[in-house]
Amino acid sequence: MRVALFGYRGKVGQALAAALVVAGHDVVGVELGDPVEVRGCDAAIDFTQPAAVYGNVLACIEQGVPVVIGTTGMTEAQVTELDERARAAGVPLFIAANFAIGAVLMMRFAAEAVRYMPRAEIIELHHDTKLDAPSGTARVTAERMGGGIPIHSVRLPGLVANQEVILGAQGQTLTIRHDTTSRDAFVPGVLLALGQLAALPPGLTHGLDTLLDA
């Protein structure tokens, strides 16, 4: 498969580029500021910045190229417009707040636990260059727990991506924690999404858990 990789020189992009080559794909690197010319590619992957992803994906839709989106921070209006344009163009898009399998399981466990321990808070910790706060993973976790869950964001050098959900009840607490120690954690999820992308319906499909259950 010929894959356009946006942000291929970034920390996540470098890990993905190497993994894609090992998996037998032909990688076309597209960096910030480069012209978005992806005609002839079978798919695209975006792990760039909130300010760039919207325009990148629009260009891909116009050129008929399906996209796996790993960049968070777009507005609800932008996400809605991408979905509508992709549906009209017959182009499948896939977006996930987190591509680490362990993070997906953490969200599932938290959604189950809150049924029995409804008092909870989320602490998410990321590297100091992450632009959005709270993280997409924390927002989705809170939504799946029924909403209204307080979120605390930490941005410090030395971190990659960590999240813990702390639930409290009379005489006890329960902590569900996921730690990403390397960007390599995202590789299996991205490859899974890429492999199923062409079979997805036009428009946006949300969440890696939808593919795990497929």
Backbone as numpy.savetxt, mean C-alpha at the origin, in Angstrom:
# Nx Ny Nz CAx CAy CAz Cx Cy Cz
6.93 -10.39 -17.99 6.09 -9.19 -17.99 6.98 -7.94 -17.99
6.60 -6.96 -18.78 7.32 -5.68 -18.81 6.64 -4.74 -17.82
7.38 -4.32 -16.79 6.80 -3.58 -15.68 7.47 -2.22 -15.53
6.67 -1.15 -15.57 7.17 0.19 -15.26 7.18 0.36 -13.75
8.33 0.73 -13.20 8.47 0.87 -11.75 8.75 2.33 -11.42
7.73 3.02 -10.89 7.89 4.40 -10.46 8.63 4.43 -9.12
9.58 5.34 -9.02 10.35 5.43 -7.78 11.36 4.31 -7.62
11.91 3.84 -8.73 12.79 2.67 -8.68 14.11 2.92 -7.97
14.48 4.18 -7.78 15.71 4.49 -7.06 15.48 4.70 -5.56
14.23 4.70 -5.15 13.91 4.87 -3.74 14.21 3.61 -2.95
14.02 3.68 -1.63 14.35 2.55 -0.77 13.49 1.34 -1.07
12.19 1.54 -1.21 11.32 0.43 -1.58 11.54 0.05 -3.03
11.70 1.03 -3.90 11.90 0.77 -5.31 13.10 -0.11 -5.60
14.20 0.12 -4.90 15.39 -0.70 -5.11 15.14 -2.15 -4.72
14.44 -2.36 -3.61 14.13 -3.73 -3.19 13.20 -4.41 -4.21
12.21 -3.65 -4.71 11.28 -4.22 -5.69 11.96 -4.50 -7.02
12.82 -3.59 -7.47 13.48 -3.77 -8.76 14.28 -5.08 -8.79
15.04 -5.31 -7.73 15.84 -6.54 -7.66 14.94 -7.77 -7.65
13.85 -7.73 -6.88 12.95 -8.88 -6.78 12.23 -9.13 -8.10
11.84 -8.07 -8.80 11.16 -8.23 -10.08 12.06 -8.89 -11.11
13.31 -8.50 -11.13 14.27 -9.11 -12.06 14.45 -10.59 -11.74
14.60 -10.91 -10.46 14.75 -12.31 -10.05 13.52 -13.12 -10.45
12.34 -12.49 -10.39 11.09 -13.17 -10.76 10.91 -13.28 -12.26
11.83 -12.72 -13.03 11.79 -12.86 -14.49 11.12 -11.73 -15.24
10.85 -10.62 -14.55 10.20 -9.49 -15.21 11.24 -8.53 -15.79
10.81 -7.81 -16.82 11.62 -6.76 -17.43 11.22 -5.43 -16.80
12.15 -4.78 -16.09 11.82 -3.57 -15.33 12.20 -2.31 -16.11
11.24 -1.39 -16.22 11.47 -0.09 -16.82 11.39 0.94 -15.69
12.51 1.49 -15.30 12.53 2.43 -14.18 12.06 3.82 -14.58
11.19 4.40 -13.76 10.70 5.77 -13.98 10.90 6.53 -12.67
11.73 7.57 -12.71 12.01 8.34 -11.50 11.21 9.64 -11.51
11.12 10.27 -10.35 10.41 11.54 -10.24 10.97 12.55 -11.24
10.10 13.18 -11.98 10.51 14.16 -12.98 10.67 13.59 -14.37
10.75 12.26 -14.49 10.85 11.63 -15.82 9.50 11.70 -16.52
9.49 11.75 -17.85 8.22 11.67 -18.58 7.53 10.35 -18.29
6.23 10.38 -18.11 5.49 9.15 -17.84 5.06 8.55 -19.17
5.94 7.77 -19.75 5.68 7.11 -21.02 5.79 5.61 -20.77
4.63 4.96 -20.62 4.63 3.54 -20.24 3.94 2.66 -21.28
3.66 3.21 -22.44 3.05 2.38 -23.49 3.98 1.22 -23.81
3.38 0.06 -23.97 4.17 -1.15 -24.22 4.45 -1.94 -22.96
4.16 -1.35 -21.80 4.33 -2.07 -20.54 3.05 -2.85 -20.23
3.21 -3.98 -19.57 2.07 -4.81 -19.19 1.44 -4.33 -17.89
2.24 -3.66 -17.06 1.76 -3.18 -15.77 2.72 -2.13 -15.26
2.27 -1.40 -14.24 3.12 -0.42 -13.58 2.98 -0.58 -12.07
4.00 -0.18 -11.34 4.01 -0.21 -9.88 4.44 1.17 -9.40
3.71 1.73 -8.44 4.07 3.05 -7.92 4.33 3.01 -6.43
5.57 3.30 -6.03 5.96 3.51 -4.63 6.74 4.81 -4.58
6.06 5.93 -4.86 6.76 7.22 -4.93 6.35 8.11 -3.75
5.69 9.21 -4.03 5.28 10.18 -3.03 3.84 10.60 -3.29
3.13 11.06 -2.23 1.74 11.48 -2.43 1.58 12.54 -3.52
2.56 13.41 -3.68 2.45 14.48 -4.67 2.61 13.97 -6.10
3.16 12.77 -6.27 3.45 12.25 -7.61 2.52 11.13 -8.04
2.02 10.34 -7.10 1.31 9.12 -7.47 0.05 9.39 -8.27
-0.71 10.42 -7.92 -1.95 10.70 -8.63 -1.71 10.94 -10.12
-0.75 11.80 -10.43 -0.43 12.07 -11.83 0.12 10.86 -12.56
0.94 10.08 -11.86 1.50 8.86 -12.46 0.40 7.89 -12.87
-0.54 7.67 -11.94 -1.60 6.71 -12.21 -2.54 7.22 -13.30
-2.85 8.52 -13.30 -3.67 9.08 -14.37 -3.04 8.83 -15.74
-1.74 9.05 -15.83 -1.03 8.83 -17.10 -1.10 7.36 -17.51
-0.98 6.47 -16.55 -1.06 5.04 -16.85 -2.45 4.67 -17.36
-3.49 5.21 -16.71 -4.86 4.93 -17.16 -5.04 5.40 -18.60
-4.57 6.61 -18.89 -4.70 7.15 -20.25 -3.98 6.30 -21.27
-2.91 5.61 -20.84 -2.13 4.77 -21.76 -2.54 3.29 -21.68
-3.58 3.01 -20.89 -4.12 1.66 -20.83 -3.29 0.66 -20.07
-2.51 1.14 -19.09 -1.61 0.27 -18.33 -2.13 0.08 -16.91
-2.40 -1.15 -16.46 -2.84 -1.41 -15.09 -1.74 -1.04 -14.09
-2.15 -0.69 -12.86 -1.19 -0.20 -11.87 -1.40 -0.86 -10.51
-0.29 -1.22 -9.87 -0.26 -1.59 -8.46 0.23 -0.38 -7.69
-0.58 0.12 -6.75 -0.27 1.37 -6.05 0.08 1.08 -4.60
1.30 1.46 -4.21 1.74 1.27 -2.84 1.99 2.57 -2.12
1.77 3.69 -2.80 1.97 5.01 -2.19 0.69 5.45 -1.49
0.79 5.86 -0.23 -0.37 6.36 0.49 -0.32 7.89 0.56
-1.41 8.48 1.00 -1.44 9.92 1.18 -2.30 10.67 0.18
-2.90 9.97 -0.79 -3.82 10.65 -1.71 -5.10 11.03 -0.98
-5.76 12.07 -1.48 -7.04 12.47 -0.89 -8.14 11.50 -1.34
-9.25 11.53 -0.62 -10.39 10.69 -1.00 -10.90 11.07 -2.38
-10.88 12.37 -2.69 -11.34 12.83 -4.00 -10.44 12.28 -5.11
-9.14 12.25 -4.88 -8.22 11.71 -5.89 -8.44 10.22 -6.10
-8.60 9.50 -5.02 -8.82 8.06 -5.12 -10.12 7.78 -5.87
-11.16 8.54 -5.56 -12.45 8.37 -6.24 -12.33 8.65 -7.73
-11.62 9.72 -8.07 -11.47 10.06 -9.49 -10.68 8.99 -10.23
-9.62 8.47 -9.62 -8.85 7.41 -10.27 -9.72 6.18 -10.52
-10.54 5.84 -9.54 -11.45 4.70 -9.69 -12.40 4.93 -10.85
-13.01 6.11 -10.91 -13.97 6.40 -11.97 -13.32 6.40 -13.35
-12.15 7.01 -13.44 -11.46 7.06 -14.74 -11.00 5.67 -15.19
-10.54 4.87 -14.24 -10.08 3.52 -14.57 -11.25 2.66 -15.03
-12.40 2.80 -14.35 -13.59 2.05 -14.77 -13.99 2.43 -16.20
-13.99 3.73 -16.47 -14.38 4.20 -17.80 -13.42 3.72 -18.88
-12.14 3.60 -18.51 -11.12 3.18 -19.48 -10.94 1.67 -19.53
-11.59 0.95 -18.61 -11.45 -0.50 -18.58 -10.09 -0.97 -18.07
-9.50 -0.16 -17.15 -8.15 -0.46 -16.64 -8.23 -0.87 -15.17
-7.68 -2.03 -14.81 -7.67 -2.42 -13.39 -6.56 -1.71 -12.62
-6.90 -1.30 -11.42 -5.94 -0.71 -10.50 -6.02 -1.47 -9.18
-4.88 -1.60 -8.51 -4.89 -2.23 -7.18 -4.15 -1.32 -6.22
-4.75 -1.07 -5.05 -4.12 -0.20 -4.06 -4.20 -0.88 -2.69
-3.13 -0.76 -1.92 -3.11 -1.32 -0.58 -2.35 -0.37 0.34
-2.82 -0.27 1.57 -2.13 0.56 2.55 -0.82 -0.07 2.99
-0.74 -1.40 2.90 0.47 -2.10 3.31 0.56 -3.40 2.54
1.74 -3.71 2.02 1.93 -4.94 1.24 2.62 -6.04 2.02
2.91 -5.81 3.30 3.51 -6.84 4.13 2.41 -7.80 4.61
2.60 -9.09 4.40 1.57 -10.06 4.77 1.27 -9.98 6.27
2.31 -9.81 7.09 2.12 -9.72 8.53 1.27 -8.53 8.93
1.40 -7.42 8.21 0.59 -6.24 8.51 -0.88 -6.49 8.19
-1.14 -7.22 7.12 -2.52 -7.56 6.77 -3.13 -8.43 7.86
-2.36 -9.40 8.35 -2.86 -10.26 9.42 -3.08 -9.46 10.71
-2.18 -8.52 11.00 -2.34 -7.66 12.17 -3.67 -6.91 12.12
-4.03 -6.38 10.95 -5.29 -5.66 10.81 -6.48 -6.60 11.01
-6.37 -7.81 10.49 -7.44 -8.79 10.68 -7.63 -9.13 12.15
-6.52 -9.39 12.84 -6.59 -9.76 14.25 -7.19 -8.62 15.08
-6.81 -7.38 14.75 -7.32 -6.22 15.49 -8.82 -6.07 15.29
-9.30 -6.29 14.06 -10.73 -6.18 13.78 -11.51 -7.25 14.54
-10.93 -8.42 14.73 -11.58 -9.47 15.50 -11.55 -9.15 16.99
-10.39 -8.69 17.49 -10.23 -8.45 18.93 -11.14 -7.35 19.44
-11.38 -6.30 18.62 -12.16 -5.16 19.10 -13.62 -5.53 19.34
-14.05 -6.64 18.80 -15.41 -7.11 19.06 -15.59 -7.46 20.53
-14.51 -7.86 21.18 -14.58 -8.31 22.57 -13.91 -7.33 23.53
-13.03 -6.48 22.99 -12.34 -5.47 23.80 -12.45 -4.14 23.06
-13.57 -3.43 23.22 -13.85 -2.26 22.37 -13.02 -1.02 22.65
-12.30 -0.95 23.78 -11.43 0.20 24.05 -10.06 -0.09 23.48
-9.60 0.76 22.56 -8.33 0.50 21.89 -7.69 1.80 21.40
-6.40 1.76 21.22 -5.66 2.86 20.59 -4.57 2.26 19.70
-4.15 3.05 18.71 -3.14 2.60 17.75 -1.92 3.51 17.85
-0.76 2.90 17.88 0.50 3.63 17.81 1.23 3.18 16.55
1.51 4.10 15.64 2.25 3.74 14.43 3.55 4.52 14.39
4.63 3.83 14.06 5.97 4.41 14.08 6.63 4.19 12.73
7.11 5.27 12.12 7.74 5.19 10.80 9.00 6.05 10.75
9.77 5.83 9.69 10.98 6.62 9.44 10.63 8.09 9.30
11.59 8.94 9.57 11.33 10.38 9.63 11.11 11.03 8.26
11.27 10.27 7.16 11.03 10.82 5.83 9.63 10.49 5.31
8.86 9.73 6.08 7.49 9.43 5.64 6.66 10.70 5.72
5.95 11.03 4.63 5.30 12.31 4.52 3.91 12.36 5.14
3.19 11.24 5.14 1.82 11.28 5.65 1.75 10.74 7.07
0.88 11.34 7.86 0.64 10.90 9.24 -0.80 11.25 9.60
-1.58 10.33 10.11 -1.19 8.94 10.37 -0.98 8.15 9.08
-0.36 7.01 9.21 -0.08 6.18 8.04 -1.36 5.59 7.46
-1.26 5.17 6.20 -2.41 4.52 5.58 -2.79 3.24 6.30
-1.80 2.50 6.77 -2.08 1.26 7.50 -2.87 1.55 8.77
-2.47 2.58 9.51 -3.18 2.93 10.75 -4.61 3.36 10.47
-4.80 4.15 9.42 -6.16 4.61 9.08 -7.05 3.44 8.72
-6.52 2.51 7.91 -7.32 1.35 7.51 -7.61 0.46 8.71
-6.62 0.28 9.58 -6.82 -0.53 10.78 -7.96 0.05 11.62
-7.92 1.37 11.83 -8.96 2.03 12.63 -10.34 1.87 11.98
-10.41 1.99 10.66 -11.68 1.84 9.95 -12.23 0.43 10.14
-11.35 -0.55 10.03 -11.80 -1.95 10.14 -12.17 -2.31 11.57
-11.70 -1.51 12.52 -12.08 -1.72 13.92 -13.34 -0.96 14.28
-13.97 -0.34 13.29 -15.24 0.34 13.51 -15.15 1.85 13.58
-13.94 2.40 13.43 -13.76 3.84 13.44 -13.69 4.41 14.84
-13.19 5.63 14.92 -13.11 6.32 16.20 -11.98 5.86 17.10
-11.04 5.08 16.57 -9.91 4.61 17.35 -8.81 5.68 17.33
-8.36 6.18 18.47 -7.27 7.17 18.47 -5.99 6.61 17.85
-5.31 7.43 17.08 -4.05 7.03 16.43 -2.95 7.99 16.85
-1.81 7.46 17.25 -0.65 8.24 17.63 0.48 7.95 16.64
1.03 8.98 16.04 2.07 8.82 15.02 3.42 9.23 15.55
4.43 8.42 15.25 5.82 8.70 15.62 6.65 8.68 14.35
7.50 9.70 14.16 8.40 9.78 13.02 9.83 9.99 13.53
10.67 8.98 13.39 12.04 9.06 13.91 13.01 8.35 12.98
14.24 8.84 12.88 15.26 8.10 12.12 15.53 6.76 12.79
15.89 5.77 11.99 16.17 4.44 12.51 15.00 3.49 12.42
13.79 4.04 12.24 12.60 3.20 12.09 12.36 2.88 10.62
11.65 1.78 10.36 11.16 1.48 9.02 9.65 1.64 9.04
8.94 0.64 9.56 7.48 0.74 9.69 7.04 -0.22 10.79
6.39 0.32 11.81 5.94 -0.48 12.93 4.55 0.00 13.34
3.74 -0.92 13.81 2.43 -0.52 14.31 2.00 -1.47 15.42
1.43 -0.92 16.48 0.83 -1.75 17.50 -0.57 -1.24 17.83
-1.45 -2.19 18.02 -2.82 -1.91 18.45 -2.92 -2.40 19.89
-3.24 -1.49 20.79 -3.36 -1.84 22.20 -4.83 -1.80 22.60
-5.34 -2.91 23.08 -6.72 -3.01 23.50 -6.74 -3.21 25.01
-7.65 -2.50 25.70 -7.72 -2.58 27.14 -9.10 -2.96 27.64
-9.13 -3.79 28.69 -10.37 -4.17 29.34 -10.08 -4.33 30.83
-11.08 -4.61 31.60 -10.91 -4.69 33.04 -9.82 -5.72 33.41
-8.74 -5.22 34.02 -7.68 -6.09 34.51 -6.77 -6.69 33.46
-6.83 -6.18 32.22 -6.00 -6.80 31.17 -5.82 -5.87 29.98
-4.74 -6.11 29.25 -4.53 -5.46 27.96 -4.09 -6.51 26.95
-4.32 -6.21 25.69 -3.89 -7.06 24.59 -3.18 -6.18 23.57
-1.96 -6.54 23.20 -1.21 -5.78 22.21 -0.98 -6.63 20.97
-1.36 -6.10 19.83 -1.12 -6.75 18.54 -0.13 -5.87 17.79
1.05 -6.38 17.51 2.11 -5.55 16.95 2.72 -6.20 15.71
2.99 -5.35 14.72 3.71 -5.79 13.53 4.92 -4.89 13.32
6.07 -5.49 13.05 7.31 -4.74 12.82 7.86 -5.07 11.44
8.08 -4.04 10.65 8.78 -4.20 9.37 10.23 -3.80 9.59
11.13 -4.74 9.48 12.54 -4.47 9.71 13.30 -4.21 8.42
12.66 -4.51 7.29 13.30 -4.31 5.99 12.21 -4.09 4.94
12.51 -3.28 3.92 11.54 -3.07 2.83 11.31 -4.34 2.03
12.14 -5.35 2.22 11.92 -6.63 1.55 10.59 -7.26 1.97
10.05 -6.83 3.11 8.77 -7.36 3.59 7.64 -7.09 2.60
7.77 -6.04 1.78 6.70 -5.68 0.85 6.74 -6.51 -0.44
7.86 -7.18 -0.70 8.05 -7.85 -1.98 7.01 -8.94 -2.24
6.77 -9.90 -1.33 5.79 -10.95 -1.65 4.40 -10.40 -1.96
3.97 -9.38 -1.23 2.65 -8.81 -1.47 2.56 -8.11 -2.82
3.62 -7.40 -3.20 3.62 -6.72 -4.49 3.61 -7.73 -5.63
4.40 -8.79 -5.50 4.42 -9.82 -6.55 3.07 -10.52 -6.65
2.42 -10.73 -5.51 1.08 -11.32 -5.51 0.10 -10.42 -6.26
0.12 -9.13 -5.96 -0.78 -8.18 -6.62 -0.48 -8.09 -8.11
0.78 -8.07 -8.45 1.17 -7.97 -9.86 0.69 -9.20 -10.64
0.80 -10.36 -10.03 0.39 -11.59 -10.70 -1.11 -11.68 -10.94
-1.90 -11.03 -10.09 -3.36 -11.09 -10.22 -3.97 -9.84 -10.85
-3.13 -8.85 -11.14 -3.62 -7.54 -11.59 -4.49 -7.64 -12.84
-4.05 -8.37 -13.83 -4.77 -8.43 -15.11 -6.15 -9.06 -14.96
-6.34 -9.90 -13.95 -7.62 -10.59 -13.76 -8.61 -9.78 -12.93
-8.16 -8.64 -12.38 -9.04 -7.81 -11.56 -10.01 -7.01 -12.43
-11.17 -6.63 -11.91 -12.10 -5.83 -12.69 -11.58 -4.41 -12.88
-12.09 -3.70 -13.88 -11.68 -2.30 -14.06 -11.99 -1.46 -12.83
-11.17 -0.46 -12.58 -11.33 0.37 -11.40 -10.42 -0.10 -10.29
-10.62 0.46 -9.11 -9.76 0.19 -7.97 -10.22 -1.02 -7.16
-9.29 -1.92 -6.91 -9.48 -2.98 -5.93 -8.62 -2.62 -4.72
-9.21 -2.67 -3.52 -8.54 -2.21 -2.31 -8.12 -3.38 -1.43
-6.88 -3.35 -0.94 -6.47 -4.21 0.14 -5.91 -5.56 -0.26
-4.75 -5.88 0.30 -4.09 -7.15 -0.02 -4.91 -8.33 0.47
-5.72 -8.14 1.50 -6.50 -9.25 2.02 -7.51 -9.76 1.00
-7.93 -8.92 0.07 -8.85 -9.37 -0.98 -8.19 -10.39 -1.90
-6.86 -10.29 -2.05 -6.13 -11.24 -2.90 -5.76 -12.49 -2.14
-5.50 -12.36 -0.83 -5.16 -13.52 -0.02 -6.33 -14.50 0.05
-7.54 -13.96 -0.02 -8.74 -14.80 0.08 -9.22 -15.30 -1.28
-8.56 -14.82 -2.34 -9.04 -15.18 -3.69 -8.72 -16.64 -4.01
